[in-house]
């Protein structure tokens, strides 16, 4: 019998898991990409519950099959690049990918045909128009693969056994979890697809398709792809495969090339959210793709993939709850692409164990005080760091700088940062005691004057609290 804390494994079970020894070591050492996953999952639940109260938006009804979904449906699933998973809400309910299939289709095309050939027929710039506009760029190519015109042309580039080929790729990306097909949605797409047929004929006139391609076949295939069904759970694994550089985190299989993933994420970041793409890049700063079924495929590179699903849409066709979830996620965690450029950001980093950020801050603060680096201390203060942080001996930056005799640092901490001069370390010493012990007379003088000022301010504050206010006295007369 092998025991792990309160848990136990028999010898047979231990042999069974022996093939996953690396995974087990990661788990026991908390070396997963999100080490405190239970805490992180709880925060996801809180965001989910907050967003659930959103009642704005309208379920898409221009495709009859979409109008059948309840506006109350709301699910979120996530899968990290090392296979940690969490789901909350209606995450087992199948729904069609719709436009969320576009980045997957593009990635498969680049993986199979190469980037150079794909972009011979499709551009890579945001269009600035609605996703179903009859518009091409100045080279008579669709603007990008994330609009309908671009996706239809991409459909014509995958030739040999294309339905079987794409479904195999999608299932591999989903870790062989649920991937289905809605024939009712496919028929509904064809019956209401006049706009897409118009786009197809317009592009045929402009010779946008590769030689030998049949426009009607390409449209049929495009409608089929939009009708692929997933759940939030299987969709999150697809997103995680993109986050993991094309390797499915559940099976460990290499599904897509690094080039295909890089190009796909770049286009999702710039063009993936219809007319909201610029705002999404600005506020959320992560690659994402939405669909009119209410799905949002969100990728946090090298961390995890997320699938949100809620049918009510805003005016541009994005899930109202999905957008709010993405914004809340980035407001709480430092997942925005530009959150960690240089200075300390007041957001959580779930990739670090609890206390890791504080330990790093304490180390940097103490080292700057020890070195007499006022510039570094000024940066820390401007980035809202607590300048009264203590080390394992309860010593503050003021203790360290006083002991080293760095009078410039002492003056900065007292005059500018207004730190507490009466903090005792674990030996009961104040900063002024350290300065006296090491013979830094000038520092002692500065600290004693500062202590006197602090005492006077405390006395004035106490008197103000206990003395009756003027208006109170007047009201008594």
C-alpha positions, 0 to 999 in steps of 0.5 A: 500500500502506497499512501499520499497524505490521507489517500492510499493506492494499492500496488495494482493501482500504483502500477496502473498510474506508473506510465504517467509518472511525469504527470504525477510528479507535476501534480505532487510538486504543484508544477502545473501551469496553474498550481492553485487550480482549485482557487482559480476554479472558484474565481471562475465560478464567481465570474460565471455567477456575476455574468449570469445576471446579464439579460441583454442581447437577443438570440439570433433568429435569421437562421431558424435552428438558432432561434430554438435555443433558450436565452437562459443557457450559459456555460463556460469550460476551460482546459489548461495546456497541461490538461487541468479542466473546469466547467460550470453551467450548461457545458454538456449541451451541444451547439454549432460552431458557426463562425468559431469554425473559421480559425480551425478551418484556416489552421488546417488549411495552413497546416496542409497547404502552407501559409504562402498558398493560403494567403495567395487567395486570402488577405490578413487585414481587418476589413472594417466591415460586417462579417457578411459584407460583399467586399474585397480588398484592393487586390480583389481578395477577401480581407481575412479568413475570419469573414464569410468571404475568406472562409468560403475561399478557404473551404475551396483550398481543402480538396482531397476528402475534405469533410473527412479530413477536417472532421479528423483534425477537429476531433483530434483538436478536441481530444476525441471528445464530443464533435458532432454534426447537425443536419438540421442546421446544415439545411437551415444554413442552405435555405437562408444563405442568400447572402453567402451565395451572393458573396460566392458569385461576387468572388467567382466574378472576381476570380477569387477561387483557385483554378478548378474550384467549384464555388457551389461545392465550396459553399456547401462545404462551408455550410457543413463546417458551420454546422459542426457541433461541439460542447463547451467541454470539447470546445475548450480542448480545441482552444487549449490545443491552439494555446499549446502550440498545436499539441492537444493537452489531453492526448499529447498528439501534435495536431497542427504545425507551429506556423499554423497556430501562430498565424491563426492566433494572430488573425483571431487577435486582430479580426476574430470578433466581428466589428468588436475586434479592435475593442476586444484587442484593447480591453481583453488583449487575447486571441478570440473568435465568436459565432452567432450561435453564442459561442466564444473561443478564447485562447490564452497562449501557453496557459489555457483555452476557454469556450463560453456559450450563451445564445443572446447576442449583441448588435454585432453578433457576439455573445453578451455574456461571453464578452462580459466573461472575457472582460471580467477574467482579464480584469481579475487576472493578468492575462492581457497581452500587455499586463506585465511589461515592466511595472507591478500590476495589481492583478492576480497571476494564477501561474504563480503559487500563492505568496510568490508575487509577494516574495518577489516584491519583498526581495526587490524592495529589500535589495533596492534599499540595501543597494541604495537604489532610489530610482528602483524604489521610486518605480516600486512606489509609482506602481503601488507597491506597499513600501512597508513590506516586511521580510522574514525577520520583520525588517522593512526597507527603512530598517535595511537602508538605515543599517546601511547608512543610505541617507538618500533612501531613508529620506525618500522612504520618510519624506515621499513614501511616509513609511512607518518609523515605529515598526519593530523587527523580530529582535525589537529594533526600530530603524533608528536603532539600526542606524545608531548601532552602525554609527550612521549619525546623520541617518539617526538625526533624520529618523528622530526628526521624522519620528517626532513629526509622526508623533505630532501628526498622531497627536493632532489626529487623536485630538481632532477625533475627540474634540467636538466639531464647530458645527456640532457646537453651533447646533447646541447653542 
